[in-house]
Amino acid sequence: MNHWKRYTVTAALPYANGPKHIGHLAGAYLPADIYVRYLRAQKRDVVFICGSDEHGTAITYQAILENTTPRAIIDKYHGLIEDSFRRLGISFDIYHRTSEPLHHQTAQEFFLDFYRKGLFKEIEAEQYYDEEKQVFLADRYITGTCPNCSHDRAYGDQCEKCGKSLSPSELINPRSTLSGKPPVMRKTKHWYLPLNEYEPWLRNWLVRDHARDWKPNVYGQAKSWIDAGLQPRAMTRDSDWGVKVPLPDTEGKVLYVWFDAPIGYISATRQWAINTGNNWEPYWKDPDTRLIHFVGKDNIVFHCIIFPVMLHMHGDYILPDNVPANEFLNLEGDKMSTSRRWSVEMHEYLRDFPDKADELRYVLCSIAPETKDSEFTWKDFQTRVNSELVAIFGNLVNRVMVLCEKYFENRVPQANSCSDLENFITAQRDKISDALENFRFREALTEMMNVARHGNQLLSEKEPWKLIKTDREATANVLYDCLQIVANLGILCEPFLPFTARKIFSMLSLDERHFTWSDAGRQDLLRPGHPLGKASLLYQKIEDAQVEAQIAKLRHAAAAASGSAKENHQKNMPEISYETFAKMDLRAGTVIHAEKVEKADKLLKLTVNLGNETRTIVSGIAEYYRPEEVTGRQVCVVTNLAPRKIRGIESRGMILMAEAENGRLVFVAPAETIPAGAVIR
């Protein structure tokens, strides 16, 4: 279990293009912090690395939206994100920035190493270009209709509605977000990482070394990428924001953000070493170091495919030993999205619930999306805080402290414990350790809470408030044991609830620095006669009014964002002539059969009667309509749309839908039944 000499633990570099929400926290940063705090409690050598990712199209796109510069954006959000992490107890050893000169130097050194070894492929290819703005368009600057779910505001890299990863060439009717006009294809040269050449090595490394020890969702996604066949991937982009390509005659070209971002872990470690007087190289180059990446599932491919290939190509670096990625955390029945304002931002939570960082840490760990998507709701948050933290954990500590103050002058009573407490807590400590070593954080939290449950059970069975009337010595024994449980909880809860642990040690008048993980299980953490501090409540109940206010706030923000998005969408739509509109052939049709598309939750395969012919049309309406609800319905169809394959099915046409305020898609249909195939004018 503990054969590693040191640990390098990284958490995904968050984009500094806006505040981060609790889904990000649950996915990567909280589990990473819990793991690192556990390692530190065991006095293991660990460095915890993170920082703001400050390049890429997300930054420049946000600068355009806010009518400012990329530098202003990153300076604004870097500070906000860093402060939120600090207030939530995320204990990075360094929180760096990829805009720092040391990072640019480190990333350029990597690029030059590959270039001088002849490892890159120089390829000239066509890329979308905005003729009005006279710039090549990065993926995020292109929107269009998603080929998977027909959402008409999908981005060139991903559809935020169905989550499918895309390339700009897959979009239907693409347009530039800068000018609102259709882009054109223009040739440009870039340097490509030949991932296909490293496919045999990558497969051997992944299958041989990690088929059994990586989480199934992580291993499965990584292996599916390899099985699908890897292709060369561009490592440079046409942009004026980012790490400059360190070659002659490359003005206007920068390193692709997913080339320079993971190198940010290395440059941050170099800066940490400068700050602390350490040597950074053993943490990245010594095979006795365990490298672990904590990320969300959308970053699995970069940390399990691309970055390992880069480290292998360089030759001097160790490879990740584990990538315990989490799935997504949904919110109140829907996917979390900052752009749609369907999210709980970390800084807003801290503003609305001051001094309740541990409450959020507890709830997010208890519902962590470790192997599948999970869901956060405000009512569940309230229930878990009130019925678990307040009623179990806080209740135990408060009752024990108050009883000791009342009956034993606020000192640890003289006692001769006869219980088997030491064996119980030692066993619980080992269960927690086993779960944390294997990245099962929910299980570890449950086992920690079982120690508090045991203390409450002991109080309920012995009833010291009654026992004191007849047997003071027996009462002293009970409260002595309960105090030892509270002290042990101070050690065992620290990785999960660091602010709670600090309060416990303060109430017990103990210095937490004197204890390590191996001390958990001891029955003499507090000696008889030791003076205790002042009792205080660890937690306060979450009231109904607080929950109702958060739900109302969420719905109001989402409605406002939806209205704004639609307004911007209308503004960005290019004006067309009557002649252009007249080219569309719109006809009434009748759906005669409907079925779900296999392995596509949002798609229905429709058979539509158009009078003189029957067509197959794939439509992204499955989350709103069941097949039996659609069959027999009259619809409006764009019939002269070029055929397109969606999930292997040739779709010949498009069903017209309107989007309601809540995002639900509604059929556009004739007010009365008309013959199939009738022309719509």
C-alpha positions in Angstrom: 0.0 0.0 0.0 2.7 2.5 1.0 5.7 1.6 -1.1 6.0 4.9 -2.9 8.7 7.3 -1.9 6.7 10.5 -2.8 3.5 11.6 -4.5 2.7 14.2 -7.1 -1.0 14.9 -7.0 -2.6 17.2 -9.6 -6.1 18.6 -10.0 -7.3 19.7 -13.4 -6.4 23.3 -14.2 -9.6 25.2 -14.3 -10.2 27.6 -17.1 -9.9 31.2 -15.9 -12.8 32.3 -18.1 -15.4 32.5 -15.3 -16.3 31.3 -11.9 -16.4 27.5 -11.2 -19.4 25.6 -9.9 -19.8 22.9 -7.4 -19.9 20.3 -10.1 -16.2 21.1 -10.8 -15.6 20.9 -7.0 -17.2 17.5 -6.7 -15.5 16.1 -9.8 -11.9 16.9 -9.2 -10.9 19.3 -6.5 -12.6 17.9 -3.4 -11.6 14.3 -3.9 -8.0 15.4 -4.7 -7.9 17.5 -1.5 -9.3 14.6 0.7 -6.7 12.3 -0.7 -3.8 14.7 -0.2 -4.9 15.6 3.4 -5.0 11.8 4.1 -1.4 11.4 2.7 -0.2 14.4 4.8 -1.8 12.9 7.9 0.4 9.9 7.4 3.5 12.1 7.0 4.0 11.0 3.4 6.0 13.2 1.0 3.4 14.8 -1.3 3.1 17.9 -3.4 -0.4 19.1 -4.5 -0.4 21.0 -7.8 -3.0 23.1 -9.5 -3.4 26.5 -11.2 -5.4 28.5 -13.6 -5.4 27.5 -17.3 -5.3 30.9 -18.9 -4.9 30.2 -22.6 -7.3 28.8 -25.2 -10.4 29.9 -27.0 -12.6 29.9 -23.8 -10.6 32.9 -22.5 -10.6 34.9 -25.7 -14.3 34.1 -26.3 -15.2 35.3 -22.8 -13.1 38.5 -23.4 -15.3 39.2 -26.5 -18.5 38.6 -24.5 -17.3 41.0 -21.8 -15.8 43.5 -24.3 -12.4 43.4 -22.7 -9.0 41.8 -23.1 -7.9 38.2 -22.3 -5.5 39.5 -19.7 -8.3 41.3 -17.9 -10.4 38.2 -17.9 -7.7 35.9 -16.5 -6.7 38.4 -13.8 -10.3 38.8 -12.7 -11.2 35.1 -12.6 -7.8 33.7 -11.4 -8.2 35.6 -8.2 -11.9 34.6 -7.8 -11.3 30.9 -8.3 -8.2 30.8 -6.1 -10.0 32.6 -3.3 -13.0 30.2 -3.6 -10.7 27.1 -3.4 -8.9 28.6 -0.3 -12.2 29.3 1.5 -13.4 25.8 0.8 -10.3 24.3 2.3 -8.7 23.0 -0.9 -5.1 22.9 0.3 -2.9 23.2 -2.8 0.8 23.5 -2.2 0.8 25.9 -5.2 -1.9 27.5 -7.3 0.0 28.7 -10.4 -0.9 30.4 -13.7 -0.2 29.3 -17.2 0.3 32.9 -18.2 3.5 33.1 -16.1 6.9 33.3 -18.0 8.1 30.0 -16.3 5.2 28.1 -17.8 5.7 29.6 -21.3 9.4 28.6 -21.0 8.5 25.0 -19.9 5.9 24.5 -22.6 8.2 25.8 -25.3 11.0 23.5 -24.1 8.7 20.6 -24.5 7.7 21.7 -28.0 11.3 22.2 -29.1 12.3 18.8 -27.7 9.7 17.2 -30.0 10.5 19.4 -32.9 14.3 18.7 -32.8 13.7 15.0 -32.5 11.5 15.2 -35.6 8.5 13.8 -33.7 5.9 16.3 -35.1 4.1 16.0 -38.4 3.8 19.3 -40.3 0.4 19.2 -42.0 -1.3 21.9 -44.1 -5.1 21.5 -43.8 -8.2 23.5 -44.3 -9.8 25.4 -41.4 -12.8 27.6 -41.0 -12.0 31.3 -41.6 -14.1 34.4 -40.9 -13.7 36.6 -44.0 -15.3 39.6 -42.3 -13.1 39.5 -39.2 -10.1 38.1 -41.1 -9.2 35.4 -38.6 -9.1 31.7 -38.5 -11.8 30.4 -36.2 -11.1 28.2 -33.2 -13.7 25.5 -32.6 -15.4 27.6 -29.9 -16.0 30.4 -32.3 -18.2 28.3 -34.6 -21.8 27.4 -33.8 -24.4 25.4 -35.8 -26.9 22.6 -35.5 -25.7 19.5 -33.6 -25.9 16.4 -35.9 -26.6 14.3 -32.8 -29.6 16.1 -31.2 -30.4 18.9 -33.6 -29.7 21.6 -31.0 -29.2 24.8 -33.1 -26.6 26.4 -30.9 -24.0 23.7 -30.6 -20.3 24.8 -30.5 -17.6 23.5 -32.9 -16.0 21.5 -30.1 -19.1 20.3 -28.1 -22.9 20.4 -28.0 -23.7 21.7 -24.5 -27.2 20.3 -24.8 -26.4 16.6 -25.4 -22.7 16.7 -24.4 -21.4 15.2 -27.6 -17.8 16.1 -28.6 -17.8 17.6 -32.1 -15.5 19.0 -34.8 -16.6 22.1 -36.6 -17.0 20.2 -39.9 -19.7 18.1 -38.3 -22.0 21.1 -37.6 -25.0 21.6 -39.8 -25.2 25.2 -41.1 -22.0 26.5 -39.3 -21.6 30.2 -38.6 -19.0 32.4 -37.0 -19.8 33.7 -33.5 -17.7 36.8 -34.2 -19.6 38.0 -37.3 -22.7 35.8 -37.4 -21.8 34.8 -41.0 -21.0 31.4 -42.5 -17.3 30.8 -42.4 -15.2 29.6 -45.4 -12.5 27.0 -45.5 -8.9 28.3 -45.9 -5.6 26.4 -45.7 -3.2 26.8 -42.8 -0.2 24.8 -41.5 0.1 23.2 -38.0 2.3 20.8 -36.1 0.6 17.5 -35.3 1.2 15.0 -32.6 1.2 11.6 -34.3 -0.9 9.7 -31.8 -1.5 6.9 -34.2 2.2 6.0 -34.2 2.1 5.5 -30.4 -1.1 3.5 -30.4 0.6 0.1 -29.8 2.7 1.5 -26.9 -0.3 3.2 -25.4 -2.5 0.1 -25.6 0.2 -2.1 -24.0 0.7 0.5 -21.2 -3.0 0.9 -20.5 -4.1 -2.7 -20.7 -1.0 -4.3 -19.1 -0.6 -1.8 -16.3 -4.1 -0.4 -15.6 -6.9 -2.7 -16.7 -7.4 -3.8 -13.1 -6.4 -0.9 -10.9 -8.1 2.0 -12.7 -11.8 2.8 -12.2 -13.9 1.0 -14.9 -15.4 4.3 -16.2 -11.9 5.7 -16.7 -10.3 2.6 -18.2 -13.3 2.0 -20.4 -13.3 5.5 -21.9 -9.6 5.5 -22.5 -9.6 2.0 -24.1 -12.6 3.0 -26.3 -10.6 5.9 -27.7 -7.7 3.5 -28.6 -10.0 0.9 -30.0 -11.6 3.5 -32.3 -8.2 4.3 -33.7 -6.1 7.3 -32.8 -5.4 10.1 -35.3 -2.8 12.8 -35.5 -3.9 15.8 -33.5 -2.8 19.4 -34.1 -0.7 20.9 -31.3 -0.8 24.4 -32.6 -3.5 27.0 -33.3 -3.9 30.2 -35.2 -4.3 32.8 -32.4 -2.6 35.7 -30.8 -3.3 34.5 -27.3 -1.3 31.7 -25.8 2.2 30.3 -25.7 4.0 31.4 -28.9 5.3 28.7 -31.2 9.1 29.0 -30.7 10.1 28.7 -34.3 10.9 31.3 -37.0 8.1 32.6 -39.2 5.3 31.4 -37.0 3.7 34.8 -36.2 0.1 34.3 -35.1 0.5 30.7 -34.1 0.4 29.4 -30.5 0.6 26.1 -28.8 -2.8 24.3 -28.6 -4.1 24.7 -25.1 -4.3 21.0 -24.5 -0.6 20.8 -25.3 0.4 23.5 -22.9 -2.2 23.0 -20.1 -1.0 19.6 -18.7 2.6 20.9 -18.9 1.2 23.5 -16.5 1.5 20.8 -13.8 5.2 20.6 -14.4 5.8 24.4 -14.5 3.8 24.8 -11.3 5.9 22.2 -9.6 9.0 24.1 -10.8 7.6 27.3 -9.3 6.8 25.5 -6.0 10.4 24.2 -5.8 11.7 27.8 -6.3 9.3 29.1 -3.6 10.2 26.4 -1.1 13.9 25.6 -1.9 13.1 22.0 -3.0 14.2 20.1 -6.1 11.3 19.7 -8.5 12.7 16.9 -10.7 12.2 13.9 -8.4 8.5 14.7 -8.3 8.3 14.2 -12.1 11.3 12.0 -13.0 11.9 9.5 -10.2 10.1 6.2 -10.8 9.6 6.0 -7.0 7.2 8.9 -7.3 3.4 8.2 -7.8 1.8 10.6 -10.2 -2.0 10.9 -9.8 -4.3 13.1 -11.8 -7.7 14.1 -10.4 -10.0 15.2 -13.2 -13.7 15.1 -14.4 -14.8 12.7 -17.1 -14.5 15.3 -19.8 -10.8 15.4 -19.3 -10.1 11.7 -19.3 -8.8 11.5 -22.8 -6.3 14.3 -22.3 -4.9 12.7 -19.1 -5.0 9.1 -20.2 -4.2 9.4 -23.9 -2.5 12.6 -25.0 -0.5 13.6 -21.9 0.9 10.1 -21.3 2.0 10.0 -25.0 3.7 13.4 -24.5 5.5 12.3 -21.4 6.6 9.0 -23.2 7.8 10.9 -26.2 9.9 13.2 -24.1 11.4 10.2 -22.3 12.5 11.8 -19.0 9.2 11.8 -17.2 7.2 9.3 -15.2 3.7 8.3 -16.3 0.5 8.7 -14.4 -0.1 5.8 -12.1 -3.8 6.6 -11.7 -6.4 9.0 -13.0 -9.4 8.6 -10.6 -11.8 10.7 -12.7 -15.3 11.3 -11.6 -18.5 11.4 -13.7 -20.8 14.5 -13.8 -22.7 16.1 -11.0 -26.2 17.2 -12.2 -28.3 19.8 -10.5 -32.0 19.7 -9.7 -32.8 17.2 -12.5 -30.7 18.8 -15.3 -27.1 18.9 -16.4 -25.1 21.7 -14.7 -24.1 24.5 -17.1 -22.6 27.9 -16.3 -23.6 29.3 -19.7 -27.3 28.4 -19.0 -26.9 29.6 -15.4 -28.1 26.2 -14.2 -25.3 25.9 -11.6 -24.2 26.7 -8.1 -21.1 28.8 -8.3 -18.5 28.2 -5.6 -18.1 31.9 -4.7 -21.9 32.4 -4.6 -22.4 29.4 -2.2 -19.7 30.9 0.1 -21.5 34.3 0.0 -24.9 32.8 0.7 -23.7 30.2 3.3 -20.7 31.9 5.1 -18.7 29.5 7.4 -20.4 26.5 5.9 -17.6 25.1 3.8 -17.5 21.8 5.5 -21.3 21.3 5.0 -20.8 21.6 1.3 -17.7 19.3 1.4 -19.7 16.7 3.3 -22.6 16.7 1.0 -20.6 16.6 -2.2 -18.4 13.8 -0.9 -21.5 11.8 0.2 -23.0 12.1 -3.4 -19.7 12.0 -5.3 -20.2 10.8 -8.9 -17.5 8.2 -8.6 -18.7 5.7 -11.2 -21.8 7.3 -12.7 -23.5 10.7 -12.8 -25.1 11.8 -9.5 -27.4 14.7 -8.6 -27.3 17.7 -6.2 -30.6 19.1 -5.0 -31.1 21.7 -2.3 -33.6 19.6 -0.4 -31.1 16.7 -0.2 -28.4 19.2 0.9 -30.7 20.3 3.7 -31.6 16.8 4.7 -28.0 15.5 4.8 -26.7 18.6 6.8 -29.6 18.5 9.3 -30.1 14.7 9.8 -26.4 13.7 9.5 -24.0 16.5 10.3 -26.2 18.3 12.9 -28.1 15.3 14.3 -25.3 12.7 14.4 -21.8 14.4 14.3 -22.6 17.8 15.9 -25.0 16.3 18.4 -22.4 13.8 19.7 -19.7 16.4 20.2 -22.0 19.0 21.8 -23.6 16.5 24.2 -20.2 15.1 25.3 -18.7 18.5 25.9 -21.7 19.9 27.8 -21.9 16.8 30.0 -18.2 17.0 30.9 -18.6 20.7 31.8 -21.7 19.9 33.9 -20.5 16.9 35.8 -16.6 17.0 35.8 -15.7 20.7 35.9 -14.8 20.8 32.2 -11.9 18.4 32.5 -11.3 14.9 31.3 -12.6 12.6 34.0 -10.5 10.1 35.9 -11.6 6.8 34.5 -10.7 3.1 33.9 -12.2 2.3 30.5 -13.3 -1.3 30.1 -14.7 -0.9 26.6 -13.2 -2.3 23.4 -13.1 1.2 21.9 -9.5 1.0 20.7 -10.1 -2.0 18.6 -13.2 -0.5 17.1 -11.7 2.8 16.1 -8.5 1.1 14.8 -10.7 -1.1 12.6 -12.6 2.0 11.4 -9.4 3.8 10.7 -8.2 0.9 8.5 -11.5 0.8 6.7 -11.2 4.5 5.9 -7.6 4.0 4.8 -8.5 1.2 2.5 -11.3 3.2 0.9 -9.1 6.3 0.4 -6.2 4.3 -1.0 -8.6 3.0 -3.6 -10.3 6.4 -4.2 -13.7 5.3 -2.8 -14.4 8.6 -1.0 -18.1 8.0 -0.4 -17.3 4.8 1.4 -14.6 6.4 3.4 -16.9 9.2 4.6 -19.5 6.7 5.7 -17.0 4.7 7.8 -15.9 8.0 9.4 -19.5 8.9 10.2 -19.9 5.4 11.7 -17.5 6.4 14.4 -19.8 9.3 15.4 -22.8 6.9 15.2 -21.0 4.6 17.6 -20.5 7.5 20.1 -24.2 8.4 19.9 -25.1 4.8 20.5 -22.8 4.6 23.5 -24.5 7.7 25.0 -28.0 6.4 24.3 -27.2 3.0 25.9 -25.4 4.3 29.0 -27.5 7.5 29.6 -24.8 9.3 31.7 -27.3 12.0 32.6 -29.2 9.4 34.5 -26.2 7.3 35.5 -24.6 10.3 37.4 -27.4 10.1 40.0 -26.3 6.6 41.1 -22.8 5.9 39.9 -20.3 8.7 39.3 -17.4 6.4 38.5 -19.4 4.6 35.7 -20.4 8.0 34.4 -16.8 9.1 34.3 -15.9 5.9 32.3 -18.7 6.6 29.7 -17.7 10.2 29.2 -14.0 9.4 29.1 -14.7 6.9 26.2 -16.9 9.4 24.5 -14.2 12.1 24.7 -11.7 9.7 23.2 -14.2 9.1 20.3 -14.5 12.9 19.8 -10.7 13.2 19.8 -10.3 10.4 17.3 -13.0 12.0 15.1 -10.8 15.1 15.0 -8.1 13.0 13.3 -10.4 10.9 11.1 -12.6 13.7 9.8 -9.8 16.1 8.9 -9.4 15.0 5.3 -13.1 15.4 4.7 -14.0 18.2 7.2 -10.9 20.3 7.9 -12.7 23.2 9.5 -14.6 20.8 11.8 -11.4 19.1 12.8 -9.9 22.4 13.8 -13.0 23.3 15.9 -12.9 19.9 17.6 -9.2 20.2 18.6 -9.8 23.7 19.8 -12.7 22.6 22.0 -10.5 19.7 23.4 -7.6 22.2 23.9 -5.4 20.0 21.8 -2.8 20.9 19.1 -3.7 19.0 16.0 -0.1 19.2 14.8 0.8 16.7 17.5 -1.3 13.9 15.9 -0.9 11.7 12.8 -3.1 9.2 11.1 -1.6 6.3 13.1 -2.7 8.0 16.3 -6.3 7.3 15.4 -7.5 4.3 17.5 -5.6 5.3 20.6 -7.7 5.4 23.8 -5.5 7.9 25.5 -5.5 10.9 23.2 -6.9 12.9 26.1 -5.4 12.2 29.6 -7.4 12.3 32.8 -7.5 15.8 34.3 -6.8 17.5 30.9 -8.7 20.9 30.8 -11.2 21.2 28.1 -12.1 24.3 26.1 -15.5 26.0 25.6 -18.2 23.9 24.0 -19.7 25.4 20.8 -22.1 24.0 18.1 -20.3 22.6 15.1 -23.2 23.1 12.7 -26.4 25.0 12.4 -29.6 23.6 10.7 -30.4 24.6 7.1 -33.8 26.2 7.2 -36.6 25.7 4.6 -36.5 29.4 3.7 -32.8 29.1 2.7 -33.5 26.2 0.4 -36.5 27.9 -1.1 -34.5 31.0 -1.8 -31.7 29.0 -3.6 -34.2 27.1 -5.8 -36.0 30.4 -6.7 -32.6 32.0 -7.4 -31.6 29.1 -9.7 -34.8 29.2 -11.7 -34.7 33.0 -12.1 -31.1 33.0 -13.3 -31.8 30.2 -15.8 -34.8 32.0 -17.2 -32.8 35.2 -17.6 -30.0 33.3 -19.3 -32.4 31.6 -21.6 -33.9 34.9 -22.7 -30.5 36.5 -23.2 -29.2 33.5 -25.2 -32.2 33.7 -27.5 -31.8 37.4 -28.0 -28.1 37.0 -28.8 -28.9 34.1 -31.1 -31.4 36.3 -33.0 -28.9 39.2 -33.2 -26.2 36.9 -34.6 -28.4 35.3 -37.2 -27.4 36.7 -40.6 -30.1 38.4 -42.6 -31.3 36.4 -45.7 -33.1 37.5 -48.8 -36.6 36.4 -49.7 -35.1 34.4 -52.6 -32.9 32.5 -50.1 -35.9 31.6 -47.9 -37.9 30.6 -51.0 -35.4 27.9 -51.7 -36.6 25.9 -48.7 -39.2 23.2 -49.5 -41.5 23.1 -46.4 -44.2 20.4 -46.4 -46.7 18.8 -44.0 -46.0 15.3 -43.0 -47.4 12.6 -40.8 -45.3 10.5 -38.5 -46.3 6.9 -39.1 -43.7 5.2 -37.0 -41.2 6.3 -34.2 -38.5 4.4 -32.3 -35.6 5.3 -30.1 -32.1 5.3 -31.6 -30.0 2.7 -29.9 -27.4 4.2 -27.4 -28.7 7.7 -28.0 -30.9 9.0 -25.2 -32.1 12.1 -27.0 -32.7 10.8 -30.6 -35.9 9.4 -32.2 -35.9 7.7 -35.6 -39.1 8.8 -37.3 -40.8 7.4 -40.4 -42.7 10.3 -42.0 -45.3 10.1 -44.8 -44.9 13.1 -47.2 -47.7 12.1 -49.5 -45.9 10.8 -52.5 -43.0 9.3 -50.5 -41.9 8.1 -47.0 -38.7 9.3 -45.4 -36.6 8.5 -42.4 -35.7 11.5 -40.2 -33.7 11.5 -37.1 -34.8 14.1 -34.5 -33.4 15.1 -31.1 -36.7 15.1 -29.3 -36.5 11.9 -27.3 -36.1 13.6 -23.9 -39.5 15.4 -24.4 -41.6 12.8 -26.4 -42.0 9.0 -26.2 -42.3 7.2 -29.5 -46.0 6.4 -28.9 -46.7 10.2 -28.3 -45.2 11.1 -31.7 -46.8 8.4 -33.9 -49.8 9.8 -35.9 -48.8 13.5 -35.3 -48.7 16.0 -38.2 -45.4 17.9 -38.5 -43.7 20.5 -40.6 -40.7 19.2 -42.6 -37.8 20.8 -44.4 -37.6 18.3 -47.2 -34.8 19.7 -49.4 -32.1 19.6 -46.7 -29.1 17.6 -47.8 -29.2 14.1 -46.3 -26.9 13.5 -43.3 -25.9 10.4 -41.4 -26.6 10.6 -37.7 -25.6 7.6 -35.6 -25.2 5.6 -38.8 -28.8 6.4 -39.9 -29.3 8.5 -43.1 -31.7 11.4 -42.0 -33.5 13.0 -45.0 -35.0 16.2 -43.7 -35.7 18.1 -40.5 -38.7 18.4 -38.3 -39.5 22.0 -37.3 -39.7 22.6 -33.5 -40.1 25.6 -31.3 -38.3 26.0 -28.0 -40.4 27.0 -25.0 -39.2 29.1 -22.1 -38.2 26.1 -20.1 -36.2 24.7 -23.0 -38.8 22.1 -23.9 -39.2 21.5 -27.7 -42.7 21.9 -29.1 -43.9 20.7 -32.5 -44.6 23.4 -35.2 -47.7 21.9 -36.9 -50.8 22.9 -39.0 -53.7 24.1 -36.9 -56.0 21.6 -38.6 -55.3 18.3 -40.4 -54.2 18.7 -44.0 -53.0 16.1 -46.6 -49.5 14.8 -46.1 -47.2 16.4 -48.6 -49.1 19.8 -48.6 -46.8 22.7 -49.3 -46.2 25.1 -46.4 -45.9 28.7 -47.6 
